[in-house]
Amino acid sequence: MTAVDRAVNIEGLRRLALRRMPRFVGDYLEGGAGDGGGIRSNVNAFRQYKLQPRALADVTPVDTSVELFGRKYASLFGISPVGIAGIYRRFADELLAEAARDANIPFVLSGASHATIETVARVAPDHTWYQLYGAHTPEVTDRMLGRARDAGVKVLVYTVDYPLQPRSEVVSRTGVSMATGPTIRTFPKLFLDALVHPFWTADYLRSGGMKLESWTAYAPPGSSAKQVSAYYVQNWNNAQTWRDLDRIRSLWKGPMIVKGLVHPDDALRAVQAGADAVTISNHGGNKLDCMQGALDSLAQVRAGAGKDIRVFFDGGIRRGSDLIVAKAIGADFCFTGRATIYGVAAGGLRGAKRAIDILQSDLAYTMAMIGCRTVVDITRDHVIAARP
Ligand SMILES: Cc1cc2nc3c(=O)[nH]c(=O)nc-3n(C[C@H](O)[C@H](O)[C@H](O)COP(=O)(O)O)c2cc1C
């Protein structure tokens, strides 16, 4: 039995993950935007609610499955896109995809992934969704969409909440941009940090510098890992508008989700523009530190945009009860970013599976305890406001 198997909750995996990686990498994962207040808001938003169980409901067997876009998935959650995930564990994209496939939940490959869409779609052909970051050069966006389609991906997630690369105060202090790497000034400190985290460092050195393989095809031929990252940053599309959404909608024939909305009017507009679902998300607190918790945005969107649109959610989910609260407040489906990253970072494939298993078994247990046999049985009546 490994330490990962002994972890009883996501917090246990988090501690193992942070212990294995250098401080400057952990800071990047945990830092969030600004002073990190957005992450705290997301997690704390769940503490406003308590569960209200109902008695004498037959809950055998508990069924956590959810049907989405004509396919039945095993649980109420999938895995959110996390860029440059390979820095937390080499091959993290592939390992998370494999764990998602085996657990029968969706895995959303980041538009800033280390692995290519073709590689990941081969690992998990029925479970890989593709997240698009529109590129400044439209032809690059078009080629990405074409590659995702040709790789057999059915579902597109278009992220629209990042007009700029984020700023984190913790990361500014360490001086390392994950996109472009260390500078001469920061090198001595990073060197020592890497030295005391030998497993992570050996992984990193073997990878040859963690290339953004998803972008290699567009960068100038022969580009190094650092040059590909620079090309990616330079191609950031900071001029996206609703017209881009229309264009992408017309190019992608399958189900499409717009991710990163928090306002009811934006949610309605995205659906009117042809989105099959919207994901209420503040990028896990990485966008701004002064936003309300994502769960509060979810409540606001449901109240303002009505019951008829399909709403997905991510931000702050660390426990099975969080999934239930999100469902009760209005989410049709949820995603986890950091929770599953902690797992894969702590223990590779075994850790990714452990993270999924912890959330899944916690979800099933809590559903039974509140008298819900299926996900559809979870209603607003199952949560009440916590006393301040
Ligand atoms: C390190 C990191 C990288 C991320 N990269 C992406 C990305 O490439 N694309 C994207 O749409 N969202 C990205 N996100 C946001 C996640 O998809 C998700 O919205 C967020 O992690 C949910 O919050 P949680 O971590 O509390 O679960 C990233 C989040 C983190 C923490």
The ligand as an SDF file (V2000), in Angstrom:
LIG
                    3D

 31 33  0  0  0  0  0  0  0  0999 V2000
   -2.9660   25.4270  -12.7220 C   0  0  0  0  0  0  0  0  0  0  0  0
   -4.2480   25.6050  -13.4500 C   0  0  0  0  0  0  0  0  0  0  0  0
   -4.2470   25.6460  -14.8250 C   0  0  0  0  0  0  0  0  0  0  0  0
   -5.4570   25.8050  -15.5260 C   0  0  0  0  0  0  0  0  0  0  0  0
   -5.4430   25.7840  -16.8950 N   0  0  0  0  0  0  0  0  0  0  0  0
   -6.6210   25.8970  -17.5630 C   0  0  0  0  0  0  0  0  0  0  0  0
   -6.6500   25.7800  -18.9730 C   0  0  0  0  0  0  0  0  0  0  0  0
   -5.6450   25.5360  -19.6210 O   0  0  0  0  0  0  0  0  0  0  0  0
   -7.8430   25.9500  -19.5880 N   0  0  0  0  0  0  0  0  0  0  0  0
   -9.0180   26.1950  -18.9080 C   0  0  0  0  0  0  0  0  0  0  0  0
  -10.0720   26.3490  -19.5190 O   0  0  0  0  0  0  0  0  0  0  0  0
   -9.0000   26.2730  -17.5730 N   0  0  0  0  0  0  0  0  0  0  0  0
   -7.8560   26.1100  -16.8830 C   0  0  0  0  0  0  0  0  0  0  0  0
   -7.8430   26.1480  -15.5210 N   0  0  0  0  0  0  0  0  0  0  0  0
   -9.1220   26.2950  -14.8060 C   0  0  0  0  0  0  0  0  0  0  0  0
   -9.7400   24.9120  -14.5660 C   0  0  0  0  0  0  0  0  0  0  0  0
  -10.2060   24.3620  -15.7650 O   0  0  0  0  0  0  0  0  0  0  0  0
  -10.9070   24.9880  -13.5930 C   0  0  0  0  0  0  0  0  0  0  0  0
  -11.7910   25.9940  -14.0380 O   0  0  0  0  0  0  0  0  0  0  0  0
  -10.4920   25.2580  -12.1510 C   0  0  0  0  0  0  0  0  0  0  0  0
   -9.3060   24.5800  -11.8480 O   0  0  0  0  0  0  0  0  0  0  0  0
  -11.6050   24.8160  -11.2090 C   0  0  0  0  0  0  0  0  0  0  0  0
  -11.2980   25.1120   -9.8760 O   0  0  0  0  0  0  0  0  0  0  0  0
  -10.6570   24.0420   -8.8690 P   0  0  0  0  0  0  0  0  0  0  0  0
   -9.2050   23.9410   -9.1930 O   0  0  0  0  0  0  0  0  0  0  0  0
  -10.9170   24.6340   -7.5410 O   0  0  0  0  0  0  0  0  0  0  0  0
  -11.3920   22.7290   -9.0770 O   0  0  0  0  0  0  0  0  0  0  0  0
   -6.6580   25.9590  -14.8140 C   0  0  0  0  0  0  0  0  0  0  0  0
   -6.6530   25.8960  -13.4120 C   0  0  0  0  0  0  0  0  0  0  0  0
   -5.4620   25.7080  -12.7350 C   0  0  0  0  0  0  0  0  0  0  0  0
   -5.5050   25.6120  -11.2430 C   0  0  0  0  0  0  0  0  0  0  0  0
  1  2  1  0
  2  3  1  0
  2 30  2  0
  3  4  2  0
  4  5  1  0
  4 28  1  0
  5  6  2  0
  6  7  1  0
  6 13  1  0
  7  8  2  0
  7  9  1  0
  9 10  1  0
 10 11  2  0
 10 12  1  0
 12 13  2  0
 13 14  1  0
 14 15  1  0
 14 28  1  0
 15 16  1  0
 16 17  1  0
 16 18  1  0
 18 19  1  0
 18 20  1  0
 20 21  1  0
 20 22  1  0
 22 23  1  0
 23 24  1  0
 24 25  2  0
 24 26  1  0
 24 27  1  0
 28 29  2  0
 29 30  1  0
 30 31  1  0
M  END
$$$$
